[in-house]
């Protein structure tokens, strides 16, 4: 039996320009590797889940795509510990 390929995963918290949440959410939907994103209430404006085949690809998506979106002011990235997660379907 073949095991599924492990993926590098990160949760990224975004602060956007005031009123830009919907625009940034639409832009995030076009980025390969972004598997989920939600506008939220609280200190941050958007929570994003990113997956890639390697940690290097994950870093590239976050650094060169998400962080460079014009109305993203700041980010906080939390890399998920491999093998230490579960997800309900």
Secondary structure, 3 states (H helix, E strand, C coil): CCCCCCCEEEEEEEEECCCCHHHHHHHHCCCCCEEEEEECCCCCCEEEEEEECCHHHHHHHHHHHHCCCCCEEEEEEEECCCCCCCCCC
